[in-house]
Amino acid sequence: MLLRLTRSLIGTVIALTAMLTLGSSPSAANALTEKASASDPGVKVDAGNSQEITGSRQGGRDLQSFAERVRGQVPELRAMNAETLGSKYQVLEVDVEKMLPTPGCKRGKETLILPEDVTEIRYIPGSIDSKETAKPCSYTVIWDDPAPNQKTQDDPSAQPSGFSAQAEPPYAENYASYCAARHPGTGANTSWVDACYRYWVEKYDGNASWNYYSAHVWSTCGVSVDSYLTSCGRGVMLASDSPTGYWLDWAPSGGSPPGCRTIDNGITLWNVGVSSSYTSCEEQLVYKYTEPGKMSTYWKGEVPDNQTRGTRHQTAVRVGQNDGRPTWSNWFNSEGYYCGGLGLPFCL
């Protein structure tokens, strides 16, 4: 059932984090850091602090711009017209200042674009990523994706017939693809984020005890005119309502220093892999956690408004044969400062 925020928001947590630095300069932010508690329940987005604008003229423009940017990354979006996009995605104007009033932090309104059928969205001060130090005005945006159909049998005992040469079992199947976005508004953080993700499963793996899944996630970040981008990150983990998962594989295997190179982003499920790679010339930070499936990657630096930066990774887990598909929590973050065309020392 499609969800609108004017209805009650229900569900469990799949996370999308936006570590947003608002209302302080880089130097001031470095003078004071804060690590938020992951147990902080935050503030739920509801009709009292947000407005759905999908059907408005502005919402339509935001949605169309979003679709044009991410169409090449998620095949399902390529064939969607404006009407279909409006039924699959929702555009929300969120009053962050009302939800998280903090002295010294300029938090106004911003725009979120999310799949239509998400169940709950919350704003949490700080970062859920314990290996990242949050700036004083940062906050996290968490949402719950709809739970997958747990009646789906990804490894039935009977092997199908009639496969093409490209899909002989076992094979990796992309069973879900989504994108989300954050657009800056009246707050001090001038950065924007497009974040996409694809979920994979190995079909007909031949193992009677386990099924094998991966989440391939990535983001692209930029800033408004006369601003500088200083951070872009992406994270994923198993949601609290997910079937129990166990570490299987992850990529990249670790961080890398500055210098142009191709980074392997492919993983192995059981018999088959999900291949991927990307090129980077700057430092990439990679954090893998002990919790199965939990991983994040970050770009850090300083680039002006005519450039974008991004990061990506892939994480894989195994789940009991009859336990159903995993539910993934996603987060992204970005930080940007308005500099009036004068450079970082003059940023607000």
Salt bridges, closest charged atoms under 4 A:
GLU52 OE2 - ARG4 NH1 1.69
GLU110 OE1 - ARG182 NE 3.08
GLU116 OE1 - ARG4 NH1 3.25
GLU120 OE1 - LYS44 NZ 3.32
GLU120 OE2 - ARG122 NE 3.26
GLU132 OE1 - LYS300 NZ 2.89
ASP154 OD1 - LYS203 NZ 3.38
ASP154 OD1 - ARG325 NH2 2.70
ASP194 OD2 - ARG69 NE 2.54
GLU282 OE1 - ARG309 NE 2.51
GLU335 OE1 - LYS135 NZ 3.54
